Amino acid sequence: MDILGLATLCKLAIEGGNKALEAYKKTRLSKFEKELLTAAAANGKFFIVHIDEHPGWIKIGRENFPDDVTGDPAITEAYLEAFESLCKRGYIRPDAGQLFRLTSKGFEKARKLAPESSNK
C-alpha cells in the first residue's frame, strides 16, 4: 500500500473513532446526572425551587442540589444543566408547577444506579 493509501486509511479510522466517541458521550451520564437520578430512585420526585433573586436549585426529598455548602454558581448551573439533560433523555417529565417526576425509563435507570452508589 502506498503512503496516500495509508494516510486515507488512517484518516478514515480517526473519523470513525471520533464518531464512535461522540455517540458514546451522548449516552454516558455525567456525575451530576447520576447524583440526581440516584437521589430520586426511591420516590422519583424533583422540585425546582426559586426564591427571589437566587438562581433555581433542585430539591429531592430532603436533599438540595447543589448542597448550599459551596455557594459556587458554576455548580448550581451544572446541576440545572444535568436536570435539563435528563429531561431531554426522557428520564424526567413535568408534573405540576415546580414538581417533576421520573418516567418509567427514569426509574429503571435510577434504580440501576442506586445500588452502585451505595457500594462506594
N, CA, C and O atoms as CSV, one atom per row, in Angstrom:
chain,resi,resn,atom,element,x,y,z
A,1,MET,N,N,0.851,-1.176,0.000
A,1,MET,CA,C,0.000,0.000,0.000
A,1,MET,C,C,0.893,1.235,0.000
A,1,MET,O,O,1.917,1.268,0.683
A,2,ASP,N,N,0.508,2.236,-0.757
A,2,ASP,CA,C,1.314,3.451,-0.843
A,2,ASP,C,C,0.998,4.408,0.324
A,2,ASP,O,O,0.060,4.185,1.089
A,3,ILE,N,N,1.783,5.451,0.436
A,3,ILE,CA,C,1.650,6.435,1.517
A,3,ILE,C,C,0.275,7.106,1.491
A,3,ILE,O,O,-0.346,7.296,2.537
A,4,LEU,N,N,-0.194,7.462,0.307
A,4,LEU,CA,C,-1.503,8.114,0.185
A,4,LEU,C,C,-2.615,7.191,0.674
A,4,LEU,O,O,-3.549,7.627,1.346
A,5,GLY,N,N,-2.502,5.925,0.332
A,5,GLY,CA,C,-3.490,4.936,0.778
A,5,GLY,C,C,-3.486,4.794,2.288
A,5,GLY,O,O,-4.544,4.719,2.913
A,6,LEU,N,N,-2.290,4.755,2.877
A,6,LEU,CA,C,-2.175,4.668,4.339
A,6,LEU,C,C,-2.742,5.911,5.017
A,6,LEU,O,O,-3.431,5.813,6.032
A,7,ALA,N,N,-2.452,7.066,4.457
A,7,ALA,CA,C,-2.946,8.321,5.032
A,7,ALA,C,C,-4.474,8.348,4.994
A,7,ALA,O,O,-5.115,8.763,5.960
A,8,THR,N,N,-5.049,7.910,3.889
A,8,THR,CA,C,-6.505,7.866,3.756
A,8,THR,C,C,-7.100,6.882,4.759
A,8,THR,O,O,-8.113,7.174,5.394
A,9,LEU,N,N,-6.479,5.732,4.899
A,9,LEU,CA,C,-6.939,4.726,5.846
A,9,LEU,C,C,-6.896,5.254,7.279
A,9,LEU,O,O,-7.837,5.058,8.047
A,10,CYS,N,N,-5.809,5.918,7.630
A,10,CYS,CA,C,-5.677,6.491,8.978
A,10,CYS,C,C,-6.737,7.567,9.222
A,10,CYS,O,O,-7.343,7.629,10.292
A,11,LYS,N,N,-6.948,8.407,8.216
A,11,LYS,CA,C,-7.941,9.481,8.344
A,11,LYS,C,C,-9.326,8.890,8.581
A,11,LYS,O,O,-10.057,9.368,9.449
A,12,LEU,N,N,-9.697,7.866,7.828
A,12,LEU,CA,C,-10.997,7.224,7.994
A,12,LEU,C,C,-11.138,6.586,9.380
A,12,LEU,O,O,-12.196,6.660,10.004
A,13,ALA,N,N,-10.066,5.965,9.843
A,13,ALA,CA,C,-10.097,5.338,11.171
A,13,ALA,C,C,-10.294,6.385,12.267
A,13,ALA,O,O,-11.059,6.168,13.206
A,14,ILE,N,N,-9.604,7.520,12.145
A,14,ILE,CA,C,-9.734,8.595,13.134
A,14,ILE,C,C,-11.142,9.173,13.105
A,14,ILE,O,O,-11.747,9.382,14.157
A,15,GLU,N,N,-11.667,9.432,11.918
A,15,GLU,CA,C,-13.031,9.984,11.804
A,15,GLU,C,C,-14.057,9.021,12.377
A,15,GLU,O,O,-14.989,9.431,13.068
A,16,GLY,N,N,-13.877,7.733,12.084
A,16,GLY,CA,C,-14.793,6.725,12.632
A,16,GLY,C,C,-14.689,6.634,14.139
A,16,GLY,O,O,-15.698,6.487,14.829
A,17,GLY,N,N,-13.469,6.722,14.655
A,17,GLY,CA,C,-13.262,6.705,16.107
A,17,GLY,C,C,-13.886,7.909,16.779
A,17,GLY,O,O,-14.487,7.788,17.846
A,18,ASN,N,N,-13.747,9.083,16.153
A,18,ASN,CA,C,-14.340,10.302,16.715
A,18,ASN,C,C,-15.860,10.205,16.742
A,18,ASN,O,O,-16.492,10.628,17.710
A,19,LYS,N,N,-16.450,9.651,15.684
A,19,LYS,CA,C,-17.904,9.493,15.640
A,19,LYS,C,C,-18.358,8.522,16.727
A,19,LYS,O,O,-19.368,8.759,17.390
A,20,ALA,N,N,-17.627,7.448,16.909
A,20,ALA,CA,C,-17.974,6.478,17.946
A,20,ALA,C,C,-17.844,7.102,19.334
A,20,ALA,O,O,-18.673,6.855,20.210
A,21,LEU,N,N,-16.808,7.905,19.530
A,21,LEU,CA,C,-16.607,8.578,20.817
A,21,LEU,C,C,-17.739,9.561,21.095
A,21,LEU,O,O,-18.234,9.627,22.220
A,22,GLU,N,N,-18.149,10.318,20.098
A,22,GLU,CA,C,-19.251,11.274,20.268
A,22,GLU,C,C,-20.552,10.545,20.599
A,22,GLU,O,O,-21.314,10.992,21.455
A,23,ALA,N,N,-20.804,9.437,19.930
A,23,ALA,CA,C,-22.014,8.654,20.215
A,23,ALA,C,C,-21.982,8.124,21.644
A,23,ALA,O,O,-23.002,8.128,22.333
A,24,TYR,N,N,-20.818,7.670,22.089
A,24,TYR,CA,C,-20.663,7.177,23.460
A,24,TYR,C,C,-20.900,8.293,24.470
A,24,TYR,O,O,-21.580,8.078,25.473
A,25,LYS,N,N,-20.355,9.471,24.224
A,25,LYS,CA,C,-20.529,10.602,25.133
A,25,LYS,C,C,-21.996,10.978,25.286
A,25,LYS,O,O,-22.424,11.391,26.364
A,26,LYS,N,N,-22.769,10.837,24.212
A,26,LYS,CA,C,-24.195,11.179,24.264
A,26,LYS,C,C,-24.974,10.213,25.145
A,26,LYS,O,O,-26.000,10.595,25.710
A,27,THR,N,N,-24.516,8.976,25.276
A,27,THR,CA,C,-25.231,8.002,26.090
A,27,THR,C,C,-24.725,7.960,27.528
A,27,THR,O,O,-25.440,7.505,28.421
A,28,ARG,N,N,-23.515,8.422,27.758
A,28,ARG,CA,C,-22.911,8.382,29.088
A,28,ARG,C,C,-23.473,9.507,29.956
A,28,ARG,O,O,-23.583,10.645,29.500
A,29,LEU,N,N,-23.826,9.198,31.192
A,29,LEU,CA,C,-24.337,10.196,32.119
A,29,LEU,C,C,-23.197,10.911,32.830
A,29,LEU,O,O,-22.172,10.302,33.139
A,30,SER,N,N,-23.376,12.194,33.089
A,30,SER,CA,C,-22.392,12.949,33.863
A,30,SER,C,C,-22.532,12.592,35.340
A,30,SER,O,O,-23.518,11.972,35.740
A,31,LYS,N,N,-21.557,12.977,36.140
A,31,LYS,CA,C,-21.640,12.695,37.579
A,31,LYS,C,C,-22.832,13.430,38.195
A,31,LYS,O,O,-23.443,12.922,39.135
A,32,PHE,N,N,-23.170,14.607,37.686
A,32,PHE,CA,C,-24.310,15.363,38.211
A,32,PHE,C,C,-25.624,14.668,37.857
A,32,PHE,O,O,-26.536,14.609,38.682
A,33,GLU,N,N,-25.724,14.145,36.642
A,33,GLU,CA,C,-26.915,13.406,36.235
A,33,GLU,C,C,-27.087,12.159,37.107
A,33,GLU,O,O,-28.192,11.850,37.553
A,34,LYS,N,N,-25.986,11.451,37.342
A,34,LYS,CA,C,-26.038,10.252,38.182
A,34,LYS,C,C,-26.475,10.587,39.610
A,34,LYS,O,O,-27.279,9.866,40.200
A,35,GLU,N,N,-25.947,11.675,40.162
A,35,GLU,CA,C,-26.329,12.073,41.520
A,35,GLU,C,C,-27.823,12.362,41.612
A,35,GLU,O,O,-28.483,11.935,42.559
A,36,LEU,N,N,-28.356,13.086,40.631
A,36,LEU,CA,C,-29.781,13.413,40.640
A,36,LEU,C,C,-30.639,12.160,40.524
A,36,LEU,O,O,-31.601,12.000,41.275
A,37,LEU,N,N,-30.305,11.277,39.599
A,37,LEU,CA,C,-31.084,10.054,39.437
A,37,LEU,C,C,-31.021,9.175,40.681
A,37,LEU,O,O,-32.042,8.641,41.116
A,38,THR,N,N,-29.853,9.025,41.245
A,38,THR,CA,C,-29.682,8.188,42.424
A,38,THR,C,C,-30.497,8.726,43.598
A,38,THR,O,O,-31.130,7.959,44.324
A,39,ALA,N,N,-30.479,10.034,43.781
A,39,ALA,CA,C,-31.227,10.643,44.887
A,39,ALA,C,C,-32.728,10.467,44.712
A,39,ALA,O,O,-33.461,10.396,45.699
A,40,ALA,N,N,-33.196,10.395,43.461
A,40,ALA,CA,C,-34.632,10.287,43.196
A,40,ALA,C,C,-35.100,8.845,43.008
A,40,ALA,O,O,-36.277,8.618,42.729
A,41,ALA,N,N,-34.222,7.886,43.152
A,41,ALA,CA,C,-34.567,6.493,42.862
A,41,ALA,C,C,-35.731,5.974,43.707
A,41,ALA,O,O,-36.503,5.140,43.234
A,42,ALA,N,N,-35.872,6.445,44.934
A,42,ALA,CA,C,-36.913,5.932,45.822
A,42,ALA,C,C,-38.306,6.449,45.464
A,42,ALA,O,O,-39.227,5.659,45.255
A,43,ASN,N,N,-38.464,7.788,45.391
A,43,ASN,CA,C,-39.821,8.300,45.151
A,43,ASN,C,C,-39.991,9.036,43.826
A,43,ASN,O,O,-41.120,9.348,43.446
A,44,GLY,N,N,-38.917,9.320,43.123
A,44,GLY,CA,C,-38.995,9.887,41.782
A,44,GLY,C,C,-39.438,11.327,41.676
A,44,GLY,O,O,-39.785,11.777,40.584
A,45,LYS,N,N,-39.441,12.076,42.783
A,45,LYS,CA,C,-39.923,13.455,42.756
A,45,LYS,C,C,-38.778,14.458,42.798
A,45,LYS,O,O,-37.823,14.302,43.559
A,46,PHE,N,N,-38.893,15.489,41.969
A,46,PHE,CA,C,-37.953,16.600,41.918
A,46,PHE,C,C,-38.751,17.887,42.076
A,46,PHE,O,O,-39.824,18.023,41.489
A,47,PHE,N,N,-38.245,18.823,42.853
A,47,PHE,CA,C,-38.838,20.148,42.932
A,47,PHE,C,C,-37.794,21.155,42.485
A,47,PHE,O,O,-36.654,21.123,42.951
A,48,ILE,N,N,-38.178,22.046,41.586
A,48,ILE,CA,C,-37.292,23.122,41.173
A,48,ILE,C,C,-37.677,24.329,42.015
A,48,ILE,O,O,-38.802,24.822,41.935
A,49,VAL,N,N,-36.738,24.796,42.816
A,49,VAL,CA,C,-37.003,25.854,43.786
A,49,VAL,C,C,-36.405,27.169,43.295
A,49,VAL,O,O,-35.243,27.224,42.891
A,50,HIS,N,N,-37.208,28.218,43.335
A,50,HIS,CA,C,-36.760,29.578,43.008
A,50,HIS,C,C,-37.207,30.479,44.150
A,50,HIS,O,O,-38.382,30.492,44.518
A,51,ILE,N,N,-36.268,31.227,44.704
A,51,ILE,CA,C,-36.615,32.186,45.750
A,51,ILE,C,C,-35.976,33.519,45.401
A,51,ILE,O,O,-34.759,33.616,45.243
A,52,ASP,N,N,-36.813,34.552,45.282
A,52,ASP,CA,C,-36.366,35.912,44.991
A,52,ASP,C,C,-35.383,35.934,43.828
A,52,ASP,O,O,-35.675,35.433,42.743
A,53,GLU,N,N,-34.233,36.511,44.064
A,53,GLU,CA,C,-33.225,36.679,43.009
A,53,GLU,C,C,-32.234,35.519,42.933
A,53,GLU,O,O,-31.346,35.525,42.079
A,54,HIS,N,N,-32.368,34.541,43.797
A,54,HIS,CA,C,-31.428,33.417,43.793
A,54,HIS,C,C,-31.698,32.509,42.604
A,54,HIS,O,O,-32.849,32.302,42.222
A,55,PRO,N,N,-30.637,31.968,42.022
A,55,PRO,CA,C,-30.865,31.029,40.916
A,55,PRO,C,C,-31.578,29.786,41.447
A,55,PRO,O,O,-31.490,29.465,42.632
A,56,GLY,N,N,-32.274,29.104,40.567
A,56,GLY,CA,C,-33.001,27.914,40.979
A,56,GLY,C,C,-32.074,26.801,41.420
A,56,GLY,O,O,-30.902,26.754,41.048
A,57,TRP,N,N,-32.627,25.908,42.221
A,57,TRP,CA,C,-31.900,24.702,42.579
A,57,TRP,C,C,-32.895,23.564,42.633
A,57,TRP,O,O,-34.104,23.782,42.554
A,58,ILE,N,N,-32.397,22.367,42.765
A,58,ILE,CA,C,-33.223,21.163,42.714
A,58,ILE,C,C,-33.295,20.563,44.100
A,58,ILE,O,O,-32.280,20.418,44.780
A,59,LYS,N,N,-34.497,20.216,44.513
A,59,LYS,CA,C,-34.720,19.580,45.812
A,59,LYS,C,C,-35.300,18.195,45.555
A,59,LYS,O,O,-36.305,18.041,44.860
A,60,ILE,N,N,-34.646,17.193,46.130
A,60,ILE,CA,C,-35.104,15.806,46.032
A,60,ILE,C,C,-35.189,15.289,47.454
A,60,ILE,O,O,-34.167,15.092,48.112
A,61,GLY,N,N,-36.407,15.068,47.930
A,61,GLY,CA,C,-36.581,14.685,49.329
A,61,GLY,C,C,-36.064,15.805,50.212
A,61,GLY,O,O,-36.506,16.947,50.088
A,62,ARG,N,N,-35.137,15.492,51.097
A,62,ARG,CA,C,-34.548,16.498,51.989
A,62,ARG,C,C,-33.239,17.063,51.449
A,62,ARG,O,O,-32.640,17.948,52.061
A,63,GLU,N,N,-32.799,16.554,50.311
A,63,GLU,CA,C,-31.514,16.979,49.739
A,63,GLU,C,C,-31.690,18.118,48.747
A,63,GLU,O,O,-32.654,18.159,47.983
A,64,ASN,N,N,-30.738,19.039,48.777
A,64,ASN,CA,C,-30.684,20.138,47.818
A,64,ASN,C,C,-29.496,19.917,46.879
A,64,ASN,O,O,-28.426,19.481,47.303
A,65,PHE,N,N,-29.701,20.220,45.626
A,65,PHE,CA,C,-28.641,20.105,44.620
A,65,PHE,C,C,-28.505,21.441,43.914
A,65,PHE,O,O,-29.397,21.803,43.147
A,66,PRO,N,N,-27.445,22.185,44.131
A,66,PRO,CA,C,-26.301,21.856,44.973
A,66,PRO,C,C,-26.671,21.914,46.452
A,66,PRO,O,O,-27.767,22.334,46.823
A,67,ASP,N,N,-25.737,21.485,47.277
A,67,ASP,CA,C,-25.996,21.323,48.709
A,67,ASP,C,C,-25.894,22.606,49.519
A,67,ASP,O,O,-25.942,22.546,50.748
A,68,ASP,N,N,-25.758,23.743,48.895
A,68,ASP,CA,C,-25.671,25.051,49.543
A,68,ASP,C,C,-24.370,25.277,50.312
A,68,ASP,O,O,-24.180,26.339,50.905
A,69,VAL,N,N,-23.488,24.306,50.307
A,69,VAL,CA,C,-22.227,24.466,51.029
A,69,VAL,C,C,-21.222,25.257,50.201
A,69,VAL,O,O,-20.512,26.114,50.728
A,70,THR,N,N,-21.165,24.972,48.918
A,70,THR,CA,C,-20.135,25.597,48.086
A,70,THR,C,C,-20.468,27.037,47.735
A,70,THR,O,O,-19.583,27.892,47.729
A,71,GLY,N,N,-21.724,27.314,47.443
A,71,GLY,CA,C,-22.100,28.654,47.004
A,71,GLY,C,C,-21.547,29.010,45.639
A,71,GLY,O,O,-21.553,30.179,45.252
A,72,ASP,N,N,-21.069,28.020,44.906
A,72,ASP,CA,C,-20.460,28.241,43.598
A,72,ASP,C,C,-21.545,28.205,42.512
A,72,ASP,O,O,-22.169,27.164,42.308
A,73,PRO,N,N,-21.778,29.318,41.818
A,73,PRO,CA,C,-22.819,29.326,40.789
A,73,PRO,C,C,-22.540,28.355,39.641
A,73,PRO,O,O,-23.472,27.918,38.967
A,74,ALA,N,N,-21.288,28.019,39.414
A,74,ALA,CA,C,-20.963,27.060,38.347
A,74,ALA,C,C,-21.508,25.675,38.692
A,74,ALA,O,O,-21.954,24.948,37.804
A,75,ILE,N,N,-21.477,25.312,39.950
A,75,ILE,CA,C,-22.010,24.009,40.361
A,75,ILE,C,C,-23.532,24.016,40.270
A,75,ILE,O,O,-24.141,23.026,39.863
A,76,THR,N,N,-24.143,25.137,40.651
A,76,THR,CA,C,-25.595,25.259,40.502
A,76,THR,C,C,-25.990,25.045,39.051
A,76,THR,O,O,-26.927,24.302,38.761
A,77,GLU,N,N,-25.275,25.697,38.139
A,77,GLU,CA,C,-25.558,25.553,36.709
A,77,GLU,C,C,-25.336,24.119,36.239
A,77,GLU,O,O,-26.092,23.617,35.407
A,78,ALA,N,N,-24.315,23.462,36.759
A,78,ALA,CA,C,-24.043,22.077,36.355
A,78,ALA,C,C,-25.216,21.170,36.722
A,78,ALA,O,O,-25.600,20.307,35.933
A,79,TYR,N,N,-25.786,21.357,37.909
A,79,TYR,CA,C,-26.945,20.548,38.308
A,79,TYR,C,C,-28.170,20.883,37.457
A,79,TYR,O,O,-28.901,19.982,37.045
A,80,LEU,N,N,-28.398,22.163,37.194
A,80,LEU,CA,C,-29.549,22.545,36.375
A,80,LEU,C,C,-29.401,22.018,34.946
A,80,LEU,O,O,-30.383,21.580,34.346
A,81,GLU,N,N,-28.185,22.055,34.396
A,81,GLU,CA,C,-27.941,21.502,33.065
A,81,GLU,C,C,-28.115,19.983,33.062
A,81,GLU,O,O,-28.637,19.413,32.104
A,82,ALA,N,N,-27.676,19.336,34.138
A,82,ALA,CA,C,-27.848,17.885,34.246
A,82,ALA,C,C,-29.338,17.535,34.294
A,82,ALA,O,O,-29.774,16.570,33.666
A,83,PHE,N,N,-30.110,18.320,35.038
A,83,PHE,CA,C,-31.550,18.101,35.122
A,83,PHE,C,C,-32.189,18.245,33.738
A,83,PHE,O,O,-33.010,17.421,33.335
A,84,GLU,N,N,-31.807,19.292,33.023
A,84,GLU,CA,C,-32.329,19.528,31.674
A,84,GLU,C,C,-31.963,18.376,30.743
A,84,GLU,O,O,-32.787,17.938,29.940
A,85,SER,N,N,-30.747,17.894,30.849
A,85,SER,CA,C,-30.300,16.776,30.024
A,85,SER,C,C,-31.121,15.515,30.321
A,85,SER,O,O,-31.486,14.779,29.404
A,86,LEU,N,N,-31.408,15.271,31.602
A,86,LEU,CA,C,-32.210,14.110,31.976
A,86,LEU,C,C,-33.627,14.221,31.418
A,86,LEU,O,O,-34.230,13.220,31.032
A,87,CYS,N,N,-34.147,15.433,31.378
A,87,CYS,CA,C,-35.469,15.653,30.760
A,87,CYS,C,C,-35.413,15.321,29.276
A,87,CYS,O,O,-36.294,14.635,28.757
A,88,LYS,N,N,-34.381,15.804,28.591
A,88,LYS,CA,C,-34.231,15.556,27.154
A,88,LYS,C,C,-34.046,14.075,26.845
A,88,LYS,O,O,-34.460,13.605,25.785
A,89,ARG,N,N,-33.431,13.345,27.760
A,89,ARG,CA,C,-33.210,11.909,27.577
A,89,ARG,C,C,-34.485,11.095,27.839
A,89,ARG,O,O,-34.530,9.897,27.561
A,90,GLY,N,N,-35.515,11.754,28.375
A,90,GLY,CA,C,-36.767,11.057,28.663
A,90,GLY,C,C,-36.812,10.407,30.029
A,90,GLY,O,O,-37.668,9.557,30.275
A,91,TYR,N,N,-35.908,10.785,30.929
A,91,TYR,CA,C,-35.878,10.215,32.276
A,91,TYR,C,C,-36.778,10.985,33.246
A,91,TYR,O,O,-37.209,10.435,34.260
A,92,ILE,N,N,-37.060,12.240,32.945
A,92,ILE,CA,C,-37.859,13.089,33.831
A,92,ILE,C,C,-38.949,13.762,33.008
A,92,ILE,O,O,-38.735,14.125,31.852
A,93,ARG,N,N,-40.120,13.924,33.619
A,93,ARG,CA,C,-41.223,14.633,32.962
A,93,ARG,C,C,-41.800,15.654,33.930
A,93,ARG,O,O,-41.749,15.455,35.144
A,94,PRO,N,N,-42.349,16.745,33.407
A,94,PRO,CA,C,-43.002,17.723,34.282
A,94,PRO,C,C,-44.299,17.141,34.819
A,94,PRO,O,O,-44.958,16.350,34.144
A,95,ASP,N,N,-44.667,17.535,36.045
A,95,ASP,CA,C,-45.916,17.065,36.631
A,95,ASP,C,C,-46.855,18.239,36.857
A,95,ASP,O,O,-47.847,18.393,36.144
A,96,ALA,N,N,-46.541,19.068,37.849
A,96,ALA,CA,C,-47.393,20.225,38.133
A,96,ALA,C,C,-46.531,21.340,38.697
A,96,ALA,O,O,-45.864,21.160,39.716
A,97,GLY,N,N,-46.541,22.492,38.040
A,97,GLY,CA,C,-45.772,23.637,38.534
A,97,GLY,C,C,-44.301,23.313,38.650
A,97,GLY,O,O,-43.632,23.049,37.651
A,98,GLN,N,N,-43.799,23.334,39.875
A,98,GLN,CA,C,-42.377,23.097,40.135
A,98,GLN,C,C,-42.056,21.629,40.372
A,98,GLN,O,O,-40.901,21.280,40.617
A,99,LEU,N,N,-43.065,20.767,40.302
A,99,LEU,CA,C,-42.876,19.335,40.542
A,99,LEU,C,C,-42.594,18.605,39.235
A,99,LEU,O,O,-43.277,18.806,38.231
A,100,PHE,N,N,-41.579,17.761,39.271
A,100,PHE,CA,C,-41.217,16.896,38.159
A,100,PHE,C,C,-41.099,15.474,38.707
A,100,PHE,O,O,-40.853,15.281,39.898
A,101,ARG,N,N,-41.272,14.492,37.844
A,101,ARG,CA,C,-41.200,13.091,38.270
A,101,ARG,C,C,-40.361,12.265,37.290
A,101,ARG,O,O,-40.233,12.593,36.110
A,102,LEU,N,N,-39.802,11.192,37.822
A,102,LEU,CA,C,-39.115,10.235,36.965
A,102,LEU,C,C,-40.152,9.529,36.086
A,102,LEU,O,O,-41.270,9.261,36.526
A,103,THR,N,N,-39.776,9.236,34.866
A,103,THR,CA,C,-40.590,8.397,33.989
A,103,THR,C,C,-40.261,6.941,34.330
A,103,THR,O,O,-39.376,6.682,35.144
A,104,SER,N,N,-40.964,6.000,33.716
A,104,SER,CA,C,-40.635,4.588,33.975
A,104,SER,C,C,-39.198,4.296,33.540
A,104,SER,O,O,-38.479,3.548,34.203
A,105,LYS,N,N,-38.792,4.891,32.425
A,105,LYS,CA,C,-37.410,4.757,31.949
A,105,LYS,C,C,-36.448,5.364,32.974
A,105,LYS,O,O,-35.370,4.823,33.216
A,106,GLY,N,N,-36.846,6.497,33.575
A,106,GLY,CA,C,-36.029,7.156,34.581
A,106,GLY,C,C,-35.889,6.319,35.844
A,106,GLY,O,O,-34.798,6.213,36.404
A,107,PHE,N,N,-37.004,5.718,36.300
A,107,PHE,CA,C,-36.941,4.844,37.481
A,107,PHE,C,C,-36.019,3.662,37.218
A,107,PHE,O,O,-35.223,3.280,38.076
A,108,GLU,N,N,-36.132,3.090,36.033
A,108,GLU,CA,C,-35.289,1.940,35.690
A,108,GLU,C,C,-33.807,2.313,35.773
A,108,GLU,O,O,-33.009,1.593,36.373
A,109,LYS,N,N,-33.453,3.441,35.167
A,109,LYS,CA,C,-32.047,3.876,35.179
A,109,LYS,C,C,-31.612,4.254,36.589
A,109,LYS,O,O,-30.521,3.882,37.020
A,110,ALA,N,N,-32.455,4.988,37.313
A,110,ALA,CA,C,-32.115,5.429,38.673
A,110,ALA,C,C,-31.890,4.242,39.601
A,110,ALA,O,O,-30.959,4.244,40.407
A,111,ARG,N,N,-32.729,3.245,39.487
A,111,ARG,CA,C,-32.611,2.081,40.385
A,111,ARG,C,C,-31.444,1.185,40.011
A,111,ARG,O,O,-30.940,0.442,40.853
A,112,LYS,N,N,-31.011,1.245,38.768
A,112,LYS,CA,C,-29.778,0.550,38.388
A,112,LYS,C,C,-28.567,1.264,38.979
A,112,LYS,O,O,-27.598,0.622,39.385
A,113,LEU,N,N,-28.626,2.598,39.026
A,113,LEU,CA,C,-27.513,3.379,39.550
A,113,LEU,C,C,-27.462,3.374,41.072
A,113,LEU,O,O,-26.375,3.410,41.649
A,114,ALA,N,N,-28.606,3.330,41.727
A,114,ALA,CA,C,-28.675,3.452,43.183
A,114,ALA,C,C,-27.820,2.411,43.905
A,114,ALA,O,O,-27.094,2.782,44.828
A,115,PRO,N,N,-27.865,1.120,43.535
A,115,PRO,CA,C,-27.002,0.159,44.226
A,115,PRO,C,C,-25.522,0.444,44.042
A,115,PRO,O,O,-24.716,0.182,44.935
A,116,GLU,N,N,-25.157,0.997,42.849
A,116,GLU,CA,C,-23.756,1.348,42.591
A,116,GLU,C,C,-23.260,2.390,43.583
A,116,GLU,O,O,-22.143,2.290,44.090
A,117,SER,N,N,-24.094,3.395,43.858
A,117,SER,CA,C,-23.666,4.475,44.734
A,117,SER,C,C,-23.584,4.024,46.179
A,117,SER,O,O,-22.784,4.567,46.941
A,118,SER,N,N,-24.393,3.039,46.587
A,118,SER,CA,C,-24.352,2.586,47.981
A,118,SER,C,C,-23.152,1.678,48.231
A,118,SER,O,O,-22.805,1.428,49.385
A,119,ASN,N,N,-22.513,1.179,47.177
A,119,ASN,CA,C,-21.331,0.328,47.325
A,119,ASN,C,C,-20.037,1.123,47.374
A,119,ASN,O,O,-18.968,0.542,47.566
A,120,LYS,N,N,-20.109,2.430,47.207
A,120,LYS,CA,C,-18.876,3.247,47.152
A,120,LYS,C,C,-18.435,3.637,48.537
A,120,LYS,O,O,-17.423,4.321,48.693
